[in-house]
Amino acid sequence: MSVELLITEHLDLWTRVVKSKSAGGRARNGEVETTGIKKLRELILELAVRGKLVAQHDSDEPAQTLLKRITEKKARLQADGQIKKTKELPAVSEDEARFDIPSNWIWTRLGTIAQISPRNRAEDQTEVSFIPMPLITTSHTGGHSQEKRQWSAIKKGYTHFADGDIALAKITPCFENSKAAVFRNLHNGIGAGTTELHVARPYGSTIDPFFILYCLKSPGFLIRGEARMTGTAGQKRLPKDFFATDPIPLPPLAEQHRIVQKVDELMALCDRLEQQTRDQHAAHETLVDALLDTLTQSQDADELADNWARLAAHFDTLFTSEQSVERLKRSVIQLAISGRLTNQAGNTEPPAVLLDAIAEQRESLVQLNKIRKPAQSRRSSKSAELFSLPKGWQWGVLEDLFAIVTDGDHQAPPKSASGIPFLTIGNVNTGSINFHGCRHVPSEYYESLDWARRPGKNDLLYTVTGSYGISAPVTSHKAFCVQRHIAILKSVDATPIPYVLLFLRSQLAFDYVERSVTGIAQKTLSLSALRKMPIPIPPLEEQERLVKQSDKLMMLCDQIKAHVKQAGESRRQMAEAVVEQAIH
């Protein structure tokens, strides 16, 4: 089966295997990652280096003869003193050949057919190209940008290269991301740049550098190379020896050119498919947004029921990504906290009664010296109001509902191999508490902390630095403490934890946090801003109905999300199977 037919027969598969990328935090929309087309691009490269992309021609000069010509060219350059003599690499054995190749191809090594780590010679005043790592792309074209420099400024301490050279990024994550280049249009034909490159220079025009580029970008090479990298995490590098000696297939030169031309054609087709997929995804997202806006604009529970019924009839076509289901969840929460998810009951106890009970219990903690007496009345003012609420509701601020809102100890805690768990943001960033892999502090340190800095059951944790805006309930009596980047919302018996947790996961709460965070490198929500977060407070009886109805709808959303995830995984597995069948 031709690759063109492989693409068209499975077109729906390539374009529907996608993954949504969040635009950051809980932002409304994100870009789509076209994982199916990415897999198709990888397949094209793998077929290219296995001799399955274009037909072989009997009239082509065999690769064995080409290799002989390369060897002779190399010998002449060494004899003329243009390149240094190097140790001959051994021929590739049958055991090293990883897959079958056409009969007129041959296995070889990059260090056999190209000069590794070449050096340039030029006058100091020559204008040349300078290329740092950010100017090298991950594209199959091996594209790059360049800056103009004088040779005297960069001839030492940098990697040398020239037009026609092939370069491969050797450091993580640039290697895994397939940063590589075929240099061209350099100023005066030469240049230098980042030291984190391996460079190979063909001996004249004996090989097509773009075919070698495809070998270095093929999935098989990247997988093998990643396994051979050395060094510590974040600073792992591909050894030069692997770059020079890992076996690569060599086709006849004429076929190399045909392969390069065919790859360009197929990658252009992938580009068109990718753009089409992104356009369709954007149109679909716009439709989902419009329908969800209609849902959230429902004026009461009866109108909501009608709008929900119309939406539910098209769930299977509307909510086809995990991201769209998450937006549906946010819409449900917004309806709940604005009083439109359920019909309002009359003759309910007003929120002021709940707030008075919380204030009374807070005062008891003051009397027990567990917290300090607030400097002023904590009851909210008109400034907290963001929109009109149903009759019987009132606006408050977050601290109205808690004994105190504080954070972890600001001093670095002593370390201990065992003892009391000490949690960081990584232990709560999924919305629940995970003690696995956490650090520990001595029991004496924990006991020395103020009562407010020792989370207890029914308290809430809330991240305020870096990955801010994540809430996690404390559901057990297990003793632990937290870093300063996590706020502790200490509850009293009257604190309506389920409702507050629902609110903190709303778009309204997150939008407030987005407006309130400060900083550039590491944005932070201050405790004072967290305490003053506006919150609509329904009567307690209404809160319970809202939470119950929200939980019911969230369960439905989770079922839809699980179905979407399963369908996506099935398509991914089908794509893998098609790729495996095409290769073998």
Buried (B, 14 or more C-beta within 10 A) or exposed (E): EEBEEBBEEBEEBBBBBBBBEEEEBBEEBBEBBBBBBBBBBBBBBBBBBBBBBBEBEEEBEBBEBBBEBBBEBBEEBBEEEEBEEEEEBEEBEEEEEBBEBBEBBBBBBBBBBBBBBBBBEBEEEBEBBBBEBEBBBEBBEBBBEBBEBBBEEBBEEBBBBBBBBBBBBBBBEBBBEBBBBBBBEBBBBBBBBBEBBBBBBBBEEBBBBBBBBBBBBBBBBBEBBEEBBEEEEEEBBBBEEBBBBBBBBBBBBBBBBBBBEBBEEBBEBBEEBBEEBBEBBEEBBEBBBEBBEEBBEBEBBEEBEEBBEEBEEEBEEBBBBBBBBBBBBBBBBBBBBBBBBBBBEEEBEBBEEBBEBBBEBBBEBBEEEBBEEEEEEBEBEEEBEBEEBBEBBBBBBBBBBBBBBBBBBEEEBEEBEEBBBBBBBEBBBEEEBEEEEBBBBBEEBBEEBEBBBBBBEBBBBBBBBEBBBBBBBBEEEEBBBBBBBBBBBBBBEBBBBBBBBBBBBBBBBBBBBBEBBEEEEEBBBBBEBBBBBBBBBBBBEBBBBBBEBBEEBBEBBEEBBEBBEEEBEEBBEBBEEBBEEBBE
